[in-house]
Amino acid sequence: MLTDKEIVEIKEHLKHYPRKQAAVIEALKVVQEHRGYVSDESVKDVAEFLEMTPDEVDSVATFYNLIFRKPVGEHVILLCDSISCWIMGYENVRDHLKKKLKIDLGQTTEDKKFTLLTIPCLGACDRAPAMMVDDELYGNLTPEKIDEILDQYK
């Protein structure tokens, strides 16, 4: 069931769309902001509120890679794996993150602090290799720079 606060926030987004269903991404983002991810039950709740089927909402939720359909850590690291990042050292950055965090891609650290995911493009080719932690973009990554960045989130 959607909380009163979630409903208020979703209704605020509805003002910007001609039809309720057009706000599905915004509604999913609201739920994710409050709950950390979008569960199957949340998909059903959003579908009911927006007068859609759960399958319609789920197809949107699974299409957008920034909607998390399973629990994630307190901080989500999105590692760009575009061709520019590959050329500029993606593999070294990926391997360092995996070693430092003691997890593989798609996993969450034991303390639930970090989840490591790849993303096709962060639009930061001029600063490759790049990653985002939550909403902060970091570029020109090196193992040393990654260590400094992660220390900020501990």
Buried (B, 14 or more C-beta within 10 A) or exposed (E): EBEEEBBEBBBEBBEEEEEBBEBBBBBBBBBBEEBBBBBEEBBBBBBBBBEBEBEBBBEBBEEEEEBBBEEBBBBBBBBBBBEBBBEBBBEBBBEBBBEBBEBEBEBBBEEEBBBBBBBEEBEBBEBBBBBBBEEEBBBEBEBEBBEEBBEEBE
